[in-house]
Amino acid sequence: MAGKWLPTAELTTSGRPILSVEEVECFYLSAVDIEPDLATHPTLKPYTAGILTLTTHRLIWISSDDAVSISLSLITHIFPPKKSLKSMLSISSPRVKFELSLSSVGSTSVTLVMRGKSDNHDLFYEKLWEAWKGRAWQNSGVEFNAAAAAAAEVDSASSMAIRVPVVGVAGIMRKEQEMWESTDKTLQDAFQDLNALMSKAREMVKLAERMRQKLLAGPNSQSSNAGDEEMSSKDVQELLLSVGIISPVTKESAGALYHQQLARQLADFVRVPLERAGGMINLIDVYCLFNRARGTELISPDDLLQACTLWEKLDVSIMLRKFDSGVMVIQSKSQSDEEVFGRIRNLVMKPEALRAGISASDAAMTLGIAPAMAKEHLLAAESNGLLCRDTSPDGFRFFVNLFPEINLDDIYLVKEAGIYTSWVVSVGTSTS
């Protein structure tokens, strides 16, 4: 208990927290310590130097070797920040203190010490207070309906009241009050409509997420005949798989951690499109897919490129690659050039390919990737001496490289075994 007194938070392969269906990230802070009250619990150890993520449901603390969370529902009280001379002069680190009720240690005070250089510490307190008071983890439908019913009763009662004409100053004040009451009622009705719309939007997000998880489960999952009919359309499948970053990382919420968190979120998102594209996808295609999934929270090409360049430091399973032609792609680390070159070699050694060569479309069908990406692989294989290229008005044709097989002392000598022999047999068969 002393070593780990907070529950573990589950992370994705890129190191981002796994959120529940309705959970949304609100704010990020770097270099945050979680300090327990050592006066009442001297055996508890603090968590130091981690990234703190505030969501609508939890406080999630992530370091290089650990990840824990604090449910906002367990917080019983949040103390207002103390303004001291040291804090105003930025001599001491800002702190946020709250009371926490845990089943393992009981009631205790916890202090968040924010040691990172940021001007958003006061904003974090406001966001924490709003998330805690909002209680998004609870079902507020009953409370909202009760409040609406009470408001309806008040309105009906006021409408039945007998209006007495009032003149003079009192009449002017009465008219002013009625105007403000009418404006207030209009705003309340508008926000009720907005809340109803948001409630329906949350239901649609839940439905899309459930269908997306069902699609990702693959053919091994058990489903009803009706469900199979709904999933039969390939267009619908592609749409549902690309929909859906419920909590996109923004500059407002992430601050200085924006590009780092964006890189982690992008690494999680691109996993499914990458598998469907054969392990490699053009950076421009990723930009379009990612922005479509983010909805209104669009990012710029520079932000995307900067996020991709951080993958090497974050140690994720994908990488950014730039070919000699300048084309940039996102590629899975599990896909090696040697494996691709081996498949290309098997393709060009077929009798038909020995006679007529292969095109980018032929390689695309074999590798299961787009023709543009296949062309880049063929050019890379040419640079490694595996292929030779023939340029014609019809485009590029790639042939197996026979030059290493030719004996410069006797260029007409045909070896009994080798690529050159296979090529001679194939060409001889076609001419006979």
C-alpha positions in Angstrom: 0.0 0.0 0.0 2.8 2.3 0.8 4.4 1.9 -2.6 1.3 2.3 -4.7 -1.7 3.8 -3.0 -3.5 5.1 -6.2 -5.2 2.8 -8.8 -3.3 2.1 -12.0 -4.4 3.9 -15.2 -4.5 1.9 -18.4 -2.6 3.3 -21.4 -2.5 2.8 -25.1 0.6 1.5 -27.0 1.7 5.2 -27.5 1.4 6.0 -23.8 -1.9 7.9 -23.8 -4.7 7.1 -21.3 -7.5 4.9 -22.3 -10.7 6.8 -21.8 -14.3 5.6 -21.2 -17.0 6.3 -23.8 -18.2 9.6 -22.3 -14.8 10.7 -20.9 -13.2 13.8 -22.4 -9.8 15.3 -21.8 -9.9 18.9 -20.5 -6.4 20.0 -19.5 -2.7 18.9 -19.4 0.2 19.9 -17.2 3.8 18.8 -17.2 6.1 18.1 -14.3 3.4 17.6 -11.6 3.9 15.9 -8.2 1.2 14.1 -6.3 2.0 14.5 -2.6 -0.1 12.7 0.1 -0.5 14.1 3.6 2.5 12.6 5.4 1.2 13.9 8.7 -1.7 11.5 8.7 -0.2 8.8 6.4 3.6 8.8 6.8 4.0 5.5 4.9 2.6 6.8 1.6 5.1 7.8 -1.1 4.6 10.7 -3.4 4.4 10.4 -7.2 7.0 12.8 -8.8 7.6 14.5 -12.1 4.7 13.2 -14.3 2.3 14.5 -16.9 -1.1 15.3 -15.4 -4.2 15.0 -17.5 -7.5 16.3 -16.3 -10.6 14.7 -17.8 -14.3 15.0 -17.1 -14.0 11.9 -14.9 -10.5 11.6 -13.6 -7.1 13.0 -12.8 -4.5 10.8 -14.7 -0.9 11.0 -13.8 1.6 9.5 -16.2 5.4 9.2 -15.9 8.0 7.1 -17.8 7.5 4.0 -15.7 4.1 4.5 -14.0 0.5 5.6 -14.5 -2.1 6.2 -11.9 -5.5 7.9 -11.7 -7.7 9.7 -9.2 -11.5 9.5 -9.8 -13.1 12.9 -9.4 -16.0 11.2 -7.7 -13.7 10.4 -4.8 -12.8 14.0 -4.2 -14.9 15.4 -1.3 -13.5 19.0 -1.2 -11.2 21.2 -3.2 -9.4 24.0 -1.3 -9.0 27.3 -3.0 -5.4 28.2 -4.0 -3.5 30.3 -1.5 -2.0 33.5 -2.8 1.3 34.2 -1.0 4.2 36.5 -1.7 6.3 33.5 -2.8 3.7 32.3 -5.3 3.2 35.8 -6.7 7.0 36.2 -7.3 7.1 32.6 -8.7 9.5 31.5 -6.0 7.5 28.5 -4.9 5.6 26.0 -7.1 1.9 26.5 -7.4 -0.2 23.9 -5.5 -3.7 22.6 -5.6 -5.0 20.8 -2.5 -8.1 18.6 -2.2 -9.6 16.0 0.2 -9.7 12.5 -1.2 -11.6 9.4 0.1 -9.9 6.1 -0.8 -11.0 2.7 0.3 -7.4 1.6 0.8 -6.2 4.5 3.0 -9.4 6.3 4.0 -9.8 10.0 3.9 -6.6 12.0 3.2 -5.5 15.3 1.8 -3.6 15.3 -1.5 -1.6 18.2 -3.0 -0.7 18.6 -6.6 2.6 20.4 -6.9 3.0 22.0 -10.4 6.7 22.4 -11.0 6.5 22.9 -14.8 7.0 26.4 -16.3 3.5 27.5 -17.3 1.1 30.4 -16.9 -1.9 28.1 -16.9 -1.9 27.0 -13.3 -4.8 29.2 -12.3 -6.7 28.0 -15.4 -6.1 24.4 -14.3 -7.7 25.1 -10.9 -10.8 26.5 -12.7 -11.0 23.5 -15.1 -10.6 21.1 -12.1 -13.4 22.9 -10.2 -15.7 22.9 -13.3 -15.1 19.2 -13.9 -15.7 18.3 -10.3 -18.8 20.3 -10.0 -20.1 19.2 -13.4 -20.1 15.5 -12.2 -20.1 14.1 -15.8 -19.8 10.6 -14.3 -23.3 10.8 -13.0 -26.5 10.4 -15.0 -28.0 13.9 -14.8 -31.2 13.1 -16.8 -33.4 12.7 -13.7 -32.1 15.9 -12.1 -32.5 17.8 -15.3 -36.1 16.6 -15.8 -37.0 17.5 -12.3 -35.6 21.0 -12.7 -37.4 21.5 -15.9 -40.7 20.3 -14.3 -40.2 22.7 -11.4 -39.5 25.6 -13.9 -42.7 24.7 -15.8 -44.7 24.8 -12.6 -43.4 28.2 -11.8 -44.1 29.5 -15.3 -47.7 28.1 -15.3 -48.3 29.6 -11.9 -47.0 33.0 -12.9 -49.1 32.9 -16.1 -52.2 32.3 -14.1 -51.6 35.3 -11.8 -53.9 38.3 -12.2 -52.1 41.2 -13.7 -52.8 44.6 -12.1 -52.0 47.6 -14.3 -49.4 49.8 -12.7 -48.5 53.3 -13.8 -45.8 55.8 -13.1 -42.3 54.8 -12.0 -43.5 51.5 -10.6 -45.0 50.7 -14.1 -41.7 51.4 -15.8 -39.8 49.2 -13.3 -42.5 46.5 -13.7 -42.0 46.5 -17.5 -38.3 46.4 -17.1 -38.6 43.4 -14.8 -40.9 41.6 -17.2 -38.5 42.2 -20.1 -35.6 40.7 -18.1 -37.8 37.7 -17.1 -38.7 37.1 -20.7 -35.1 37.3 -21.8 -34.1 34.9 -19.0 -36.8 32.5 -20.0 -35.7 32.6 -23.6 -32.1 31.8 -22.6 -33.3 28.9 -20.4 -35.3 27.4 -23.3 -32.4 27.8 -25.6 -30.0 26.1 -23.2 -32.6 23.3 -22.6 -32.7 22.7 -26.4 -28.9 22.7 -26.5 -28.7 20.2 -23.6 -31.1 18.0 -25.3 -29.1 18.2 -28.5 -25.9 17.4 -26.6 -27.6 14.4 -25.0 -28.6 13.0 -28.4 -25.0 13.7 -29.7 -23.6 11.7 -26.8 -25.9 8.8 -27.6 -24.8 8.9 -31.2 -21.1 8.9 -30.2 -21.8 5.9 -27.9 -23.5 4.1 -30.8 -20.7 4.9 -33.3 -18.1 3.8 -30.7 -19.8 0.5 -30.1 -20.1 -0.2 -33.8 -16.5 0.8 -34.3 -15.3 -1.7 -31.6 -17.5 -4.4 -33.2 -15.8 -3.8 -36.6 -12.3 -3.8 -35.0 -13.1 -7.1 -33.3 -13.1 -8.7 -36.8 -14.9 -11.8 -38.1 -14.2 -13.8 -34.9 -16.8 -11.9 -32.9 -20.2 -13.4 -32.5 -23.0 -11.3 -33.9 -26.6 -11.6 -34.8 -27.9 -11.9 -38.4 -29.3 -8.4 -38.2 -26.0 -7.0 -37.0 -24.2 -8.8 -39.9 -26.6 -7.2 -42.4 -25.9 -3.7 -40.9 -22.1 -4.3 -41.2 -22.3 -5.6 -44.8 -21.6 -2.3 -46.5 -17.9 -1.6 -46.9 -18.5 2.1 -47.2 -20.3 2.2 -43.8 -17.4 0.2 -42.3 -14.8 2.6 -43.5 -16.8 5.6 -42.3 -17.3 4.2 -38.8 -13.6 3.2 -38.5 -12.5 6.7 -39.4 -15.1 8.5 -37.3 -14.5 9.2 -33.9 -11.8 11.0 -31.9 -14.1 11.9 -29.0 -11.5 13.9 -27.1 -9.1 15.5 -29.6 -5.9 17.1 -28.3 -6.0 20.9 -28.6 -3.6 23.7 -28.0 -5.9 25.2 -25.4 -6.1 22.1 -23.3 -2.5 20.7 -23.8 -0.5 24.0 -23.8 3.2 23.3 -24.1 2.5 19.5 -24.3 0.4 20.0 -27.4 2.7 18.4 -30.0 3.7 15.6 -27.7 0.1 14.6 -26.9 -0.9 15.1 -30.5 1.9 12.7 -31.6 0.7 10.0 -29.1 -3.0 10.5 -30.2 -2.0 10.3 -33.9 0.0 7.1 -33.3 -3.1 5.5 -31.7 -5.4 6.7 -34.5 -3.3 5.7 -37.5 -2.9 2.1 -36.4 -6.1 0.8 -38.1 -5.7 2.8 -41.4 -2.0 1.6 -41.5 -3.0 -2.0 -41.2 -5.6 -1.6 -43.9 -3.1 0.1 -46.2 -0.5 -2.7 -46.0 1.8 -1.1 -43.4 2.5 2.2 -45.2 0.3 5.2 -45.9 1.0 8.6 -47.5 1.4 11.5 -45.1 -1.2 13.6 -47.1 -3.8 10.8 -46.7 -3.1 10.6 -42.9 -3.6 14.4 -42.7 -7.1 14.1 -44.4 -8.2 11.1 -42.3 -7.0 12.6 -39.0 -8.6 16.0 -39.6 -11.9 14.3 -40.6 -11.9 12.3 -37.4 -11.2 15.4 -35.3 -14.3 17.2 -36.6 -14.0 20.9 -36.0 -10.7 20.8 -34.1 -8.5 20.8 -37.3 -4.8 20.9 -37.2 -2.3 22.4 -39.7 0.1 20.5 -41.9 3.0 21.9 -39.8 1.5 20.6 -36.6 1.1 17.1 -38.1 4.7 17.0 -39.4 6.0 18.2 -36.1 4.0 15.6 -34.2 5.3 12.8 -36.6 8.9 13.9 -36.0 8.4 13.3 -32.2 7.7 9.6 -32.7 11.4 8.6 -32.6 11.6 10.1 -29.1 8.4 8.7 -27.8 9.3 5.1 -28.9 6.0 4.2 -30.6 5.4 1.4 -33.1 5.3 3.6 -36.2 7.7 6.0 -37.8 7.9 8.8 -40.4 9.9 7.9 -43.5 11.1 10.1 -46.3 12.0 8.5 -49.6 14.8 9.8 -51.9 12.1 11.3 -54.1 10.9 13.5 -51.2 7.7 11.6 -50.6 6.9 11.3 -46.9 5.0 8.3 -45.6 4.0 6.8 -42.2 5.3 3.3 -41.9 5.0 0.5 -39.3 8.3 -0.4 -37.7 7.5 -4.1 -38.1 7.7 -3.7 -41.9 11.3 -3.9 -43.0 12.8 -3.1 -46.4 14.4 -6.5 -46.6 11.0 -8.2 -46.4 9.6 -5.9 -49.1 12.6 -6.4 -51.3 12.2 -10.2 -50.9 8.6 -10.0 -52.1 9.6 -7.8 -55.0 12.4 -10.2 -56.0 10.0 -13.1 -56.0 7.7 -11.1 -58.3 10.3 -10.1 -60.9 11.6 -13.7 -61.0 8.4 -14.9 -62.5 8.7 -15.9 -66.2 6.3 -13.2 -67.4 8.1 -10.6 -65.3 11.5 -11.7 -66.6 10.3 -11.1 -70.2 8.2 -7.9 -69.8 9.2 -6.5 -66.4 6.7 -5.2 -63.8 5.0 -1.9 -63.2 4.1 0.0 -60.1 0.5 -1.4 -60.3 1.9 -5.0 -60.4 3.9 -4.4 -57.3 1.0 -2.7 -55.6 -1.2 -5.8 -56.1 1.6 -8.0 -54.6 2.4 -5.8 -51.7 -1.1 -4.8 -51.0 -0.4 -1.0 -51.0 -1.2 2.0 -53.1 0.6 2.2 -56.5 2.3 5.5 -55.5 3.8 3.7 -52.5 4.7 0.7 -54.6 6.6 2.9 -57.0 8.7 4.3 -54.1 9.6 0.7 -53.1 10.6 -0.1 -56.6 12.8 2.9 -56.8 14.4 2.0 -53.5 15.0 -1.6 -54.8 16.7 0.0 -57.8 18.9 2.0 -55.6 19.9 -1.1 -53.8 20.9 -2.9 -57.0 18.0 -5.3 -57.1 16.2 -3.9 -60.1 16.9 -2.0 -63.4 14.5 0.6 -64.7 13.3 1.1 -68.3 11.7 4.5 -69.0 9.3 4.7 -72.0 6.3 6.8 -73.0 4.1 4.2 -71.3 5.9 4.8 -68.0 8.3 2.9 -65.9 9.0 -0.8 -66.2 11.3 -2.6 -63.7 13.4 -5.6 -64.5 15.6 -7.9 -62.5 19.2 -6.6 -62.4 21.3 -9.0 -64.5 24.5 -7.1 -64.5 26.0 -8.8 -61.4 25.5 -12.1 -63.2 27.5 -11.1 -66.3 31.1 -12.1 -66.5 33.0 -9.1 -67.9 35.7 -11.3 -69.3 33.2 -13.3 -71.3 29.9 -11.6 -71.6 28.5 -14.4 -73.8 29.1 -17.0 -71.1 25.9 -18.3 -69.6 26.2 -19.8 -66.2 24.5 -23.1 -65.5 22.6 -21.7 -62.6 21.6 -18.2 -61.6 19.3 -15.3 -62.5 20.9 -14.7 -65.9 20.2 -18.4 -66.9 16.6 -18.0 -65.8 16.2 -14.9 -67.9 17.8 -16.6 -71.0 15.4 -19.5 -70.6 12.4 -17.3 -70.2 13.3 -15.1 -73.2 14.1 -18.2 -75.3 10.7 -19.7 -74.5 8.9 -16.5 -75.6 10.7 -16.3 -78.9 10.3 -19.9 -79.9 
